Every structure is written in C-alpha cells, then in structure tokens.
Amino acid sequence: MNDHWRRDELSARTGCPVCAAAVPRTAVATRVDGLNVKRCPRCALLYVDPVPSDEALRRCYGANYFQASDDGPRGIGYELPADVNYFAQRDAALASGQLLCLPETIANFEINGRDVLEIGCSSGALLESLRRRGAARLVGIDIDEAAISYGRARYQVDLRCGDLESAGLGDDRFDIVILIDVLEHFADTAGFFRMAAARVTDGGGMVISTPNAQAFDAAGDRWLGLERSLEHVCYPSVASLKRLADDCGMRLDRTWTEGLPVALSAYWHPARSRVSRILHEPVVALGNALTKWKFAAAQSNGHGADLRAILRRGPILRPARSSLATAASAESHA
C-alpha cells in the first residue's frame, strides 16, 4: 500500500472497536499513510479502517521509537532530534514537577499510602514523582526495553518490561491506574480497556490522556492525527470514553482538553532565542502567531489536541486538603 503498511497486514474493520456499531461506508479523512479515518455514528470514536495487524503495529515500537531515524517511514513515534534525549527530558520534568498529568493526578486522588499502576510508563518518571509523594506501591509496565532499563537505573519503582497480560500482576488491583498516550495504540480498544479497568479497586480510579477525536472538528485537514503518530489506530471522544467506563462499571468523573489541534511551522534554526527567531524568520513567526490565535479557543471548547479524563469506581475518594497544599513543595524535599 505504501512504505508504512503492506496490504497483507491490513484488515477491514467489522465494527466500532468501542461500541461495535456498524462501520460507516465513508471516511471523514485519509491519513498520509493511506489509511481512512472513520467516525462511529454512535460513540463518535475516530478509528482507522483498514487497521494494521498486531504484528505490523509491534514493528513500530523499535529502538528508535523515541528518536528520529532514517531507517523507517516518517510519522511513526516521537521523531525527536538526534541531540534531544527523551528520557533526560523526563528527568528534567520530574525535577521541576512539570510531568504530564501529574497535577491532575494529585488534585483528583489521595496519593499517600495508595497503590499505583501505570501502563505505558516509559522510564517511570511519573511513578517516581508519586513515590516521593508517599504512594505505597508503584508498578510500571512498558514494552520499550530502553525506557525500562533507564528507569530501573534511576528510580525506586517496580518497572516491568512487557504488556499488561505478561507483566505478572496476578490478581493484583490498584487504587490508581494511569494510561497516558496508551489507549490509542490498541486495535481492540474495548478489550484492552476492560483489562486495564479490571485492575482498579473499588473506590479507585483512572487517569487517562489520549488524542482527542473532537480536535478533528476544529482542525479539519490540518489535524495532527493525519500526519503524526501513525501507529495510533483510534482517537477517543468524550462519548466513547463514557461508553468504555459504563461497560466496565466505572463512571466518567471529568474531562478536559489541552494543546493545539494543529502543528506549528518549524523554524530552520530552532535553537535560537525567541527574539532571534522572530527577527531571522519573521514569516514563520507570523504564521505561527496567527495559528495560535485562530485555535486559541480549541482547548476550552473541547477541541484541544489531547483528551484528558478522570474515571472512578465506587465512592469518590478525593485527596485531603493538606495533600494539595503540600504538593507543590514535595519535589524539593525528596
């Protein structure tokens, strides 16, 4: 089909991977890898059809997943510049308390004395931050061996290389289960979510971050999902998250969105200071300023690039006021 997928590793969808509704005949868009993007008429999930096989998707998560590479097709993984170390960036975010979803986790859950599972934990930096805030047991799972090795050498967290089924969790359940940039990787969205939700204790909950289907409504053909992270095979909506939660005996407590739904133009010399970039590349700077202005309201009206959610099972156990008051200084006393 193209340099991303072979025809023999693509199969037509038989139904929506969340609610099993019939597959629409027409697509709302086509990605740069040639896969059609369709919207479920029942739960508003966006998903690719045809869908790559599990084997084809596993091929995406090689040694260069977190870096740019000349070995494979473009649009897969993080594609960071060669001089940027993703894991070092996570270390810096850990030190500054700026890790993705950390503020929302500590604002919505009591951390002290709780058991936490993160699926797709990368190096485990978020779990390490929660450990410093008093979490009792922390387990992280990721299929990337380099990420797990990096975290094991630096953090006091139980990190396991593999997937949820092979991680050796037995019947263990956790107060908080975290899925950051994970749900969109699974062709059987509902099946994976059931396994993850089964790990949540009564009274516990989930923290989720995933690409936002509704961002497409604001961005159209400029939507990030059409050109980047082509290993993603679905893009949840608020309605599809609610469907997943309801089917697993959980409830969708709150949702919000963050990030521009479109890409900004790249500078030829990104290392320059902001003022220098504006002076030397005024056309790019002006274009980016106009893009930010045009899509400024996207995050607040539910069309931001990423959909974030808090899900709960059973009674709401919110964090004590004292834990919120001390959260900002926890890192400095670690």
Secondary structure as GFF3:
##gff-version 3
##sequence-region A 1 334
A	DSSP	three_ten_helix	7	9	.	.	.	ID=ss1
A	DSSP	beta_strand	10	11	.	.	.	ID=ss2
A	DSSP	beta_strand	29	30	.	.	.	ID=ss3
A	DSSP	beta_strand	36	39	.	.	.	ID=ss4
A	DSSP	beta_strand	46	49	.	.	.	ID=ss5
A	DSSP	beta_strand	51	52	.	.	.	ID=ss6
A	DSSP	alpha_helix	54	58	.	.	.	ID=ss7
A	DSSP	alpha_helix	86	96	.	.	.	ID=ss8
A	DSSP	alpha_helix	102	108	.	.	.	ID=ss9
A	DSSP	beta_strand	115	119	.	.	.	ID=ss10
A	DSSP	alpha_helix	125	132	.	.	.	ID=ss11
A	DSSP	beta_strand	137	142	.	.	.	ID=ss12
A	DSSP	alpha_helix	145	152	.	.	.	ID=ss13
A	DSSP	beta_strand	158	161	.	.	.	ID=ss14
A	DSSP	beta_strand	174	180	.	.	.	ID=ss15
A	DSSP	three_ten_helix	183	185	.	.	.	ID=ss16
A	DSSP	alpha_helix	189	197	.	.	.	ID=ss17
A	DSSP	beta_strand	200	211	.	.	.	ID=ss18
A	DSSP	alpha_helix	215	219	.	.	.	ID=ss19
A	DSSP	three_ten_helix	220	222	.	.	.	ID=ss20
A	DSSP	three_ten_helix	224	226	.	.	.	ID=ss21
A	DSSP	beta_strand	234	235	.	.	.	ID=ss22
A	DSSP	alpha_helix	238	247	.	.	.	ID=ss23
A	DSSP	beta_strand	251	258	.	.	.	ID=ss24
A	DSSP	alpha_helix	274	280	.	.	.	ID=ss25
A	DSSP	alpha_helix	282	294	.	.	.	ID=ss26
A	DSSP	beta_strand	306	312	.	.	.	ID=ss27
A	DSSP	alpha_helix	321	327	.	.	.	ID=ss28
A	DSSP	three_ten_helix	331	333	.	.	.	ID=ss29
###
